[in-house]
Amino acid sequence: MNKLYIGNLNESVTPADLEKVFAEHKISYSGQFLVKSGYAFVDCPDEHWAMKAIETFSGKVELQGKRLEIEHSVPKKQRSRKIQIRNIPPQLRWEVLDSLLAQYGTVESCEQVNTESETAVVNVTYSNREQTRQAIMKLNGHQLENHALKVSYIPDEQIAQGPENGRRGGFGSRGQPRQGSPVAAGAQTKQQQVDIPLRLLVPTQYVGAIIGKEGATIRNITKQTQSKIDVHRKENAGAAEKAISVHSTPEGCSSACKMILEIMHKEAKDTKTADEFPLKILAHNNFVGRLIGKEGRNLKKVEQDTETKITISSLQDLTLYNPERTITVKGAIENCCRAEQEIMKKVREAYENDVAAMSVSAAWVADDPPASHALSWQQAPEQEMVQVFIPAQAVGAIIGKKGQHIKQLSRFASASIKIAPPETPDSKVRMVIITGPPEAQFKAQGRIYGKLKEENFFGPKEEVKLETHIRVPASAAGRVIGKGGKTVNELQNLTAAEVVVPRDQTPDENDQVIVKIIGHFYASQMAQRKIRDILAQVKQQHQKGQSNQAQARRK
């Protein structure tokens, strides 16, 4: 999206005029300006410069008495389902934007664009052309909190790829892939951002300075870095340190981290409370081993490359309620920020690999005979149905106002999410039914665990532990249990989750029985995946046996 359309030009405007105005505003371009009657085209070196040109000129800069109108140049054949919405109020909640966009059709993805402007920019994909056309007509110029939205088409590159262009991305993840392609089934592409926040631990005495008077400082950080920042002030009352979560692109997270460090250093200097203090990053224990690397090589390399000293809190500090390790980085601010980038790069890669491994294992459990495994990469991963039990009083938080949160969650995870009616009027738990492939399960369940923690349905020192049910063929239940309970015991030791196959169950109409899993998020996920692996082995052995029988009959 590097080619720009420049409209509202006087007929006397020349390429030299445009070159001059671009030079005056220090906007880079490549090639020549192609000037027509009343409009022109030009290429930018990359998407960053194209966005900067749009933000700098469009509706703001005059040339020969007329305000320039600049947007992405989109060929007619690519004006299909994708639009860009600019000038969004920076403090606007995503739920409000989601609700507004949904008025004009089904939003298949909404990706935030990193820009240097104070206002936010998103790229939106609707499910069909007519919905997109309606959205442009209604939203262009729409007033939202004293900001007039600017809407234009952006190229729909997939339009030439036939029916597959219907792939959907999630709103919450800003456009991660849906299932059914080799990319979606495996790791995410490098252009897509991993939905994992940067979590910092800061001294409580500096929290006020980070937030600023009436929230002005943290709003400024949010605007400049295009991020969402949560200061967990209510958790661990009286503690010497507080956690801060930064949700953004990797670049946005790093920029916010630097600004927060600079604020703390200035506050420490002004109040003379500390000469220096380290950067502290929180990371889930599941990722820390891969960050350290074999014999500590990964961590040593980060230290050498960034000229910092890095230590990681002991395993003994972990509890069921606190699965995070504290990574302490000592050095100059610039060096600490470089180390943060390298550390979080490793953490995100570990997360990516975990998600990819889940998708890959499912891709091999297709309903095809073994001979067609080579084709299974081109087919949608197998759908799984999982039942998660949440506190009854949390149902409203999961559903959200007018069902917006559960709809958003469903789109983000690419899963069907339903809440079953209570079994009795005084039930203390409610069943959430999630249907989707492994990656969808990971995302949906992860967000539910996170929401329950955010909304304080569990105490500040209490990790969220939920009961989850998955159904397995009655004929395979013995394999999950193992001889003398050996397999289920190994599962519990490996995953730290409680795994129970209730005895004396009556199989349902599909000849399936329930396996109960109780534990924190990562423990539950690992247990689910291990059980799915066991079922895959059983299925493959069954198919192999059928294939051998068929061959024997033919002989």
Secondary structure, DSSP 4 states (H G I P E B T S, - for coil): --EEEEES--TT--HHHHHHHHHHTT---EEEEEE-SS-EEEE-SSHHHHHHHHHHHTTT-EETTEE-EEEE---GGG-SSEEEEEEE-TT--HHHHHHHHHTTS-EEEEEEEP-SSSSEEEEEEESSHHHHHHHHHHHTT-EETTEE-EEEE---GGGGGGGGGG--B-TTTTS-B-SSSHHHHSPPPTTSPP---EEEEEEGGGHHHHH-GGGHHHHHHHHHHT-EEEE--SSSTT-SEEEEEEES-HHHHHHHHHHHHHHHHHHHHHHTS-S---EEEEEEHHHHHHHH-GGGHHHHHHHHHHT-EEEE--GGG-BTTB-EEEEEEES-HHHHHHHHHHHHHHHHHHHHHHHHHHHHHHHTS-SS-GGGGGGGGGSPPPPEEEEEEEEGGGHHHHH-GGGHHHHHHHHHHTSEEEEPPPSSTT-SEEEEEEEE-HHHHHHHHHHHHHHHHHTTSS-TT----EEEEEEEEGGGHHHHH-GGGHHHHHHHHHH-SEEE--TTPPP-TTSEEEEEEEE-HHHHHHHHHHHHHHHHHHHHHHHHHHHHHHHHHH-
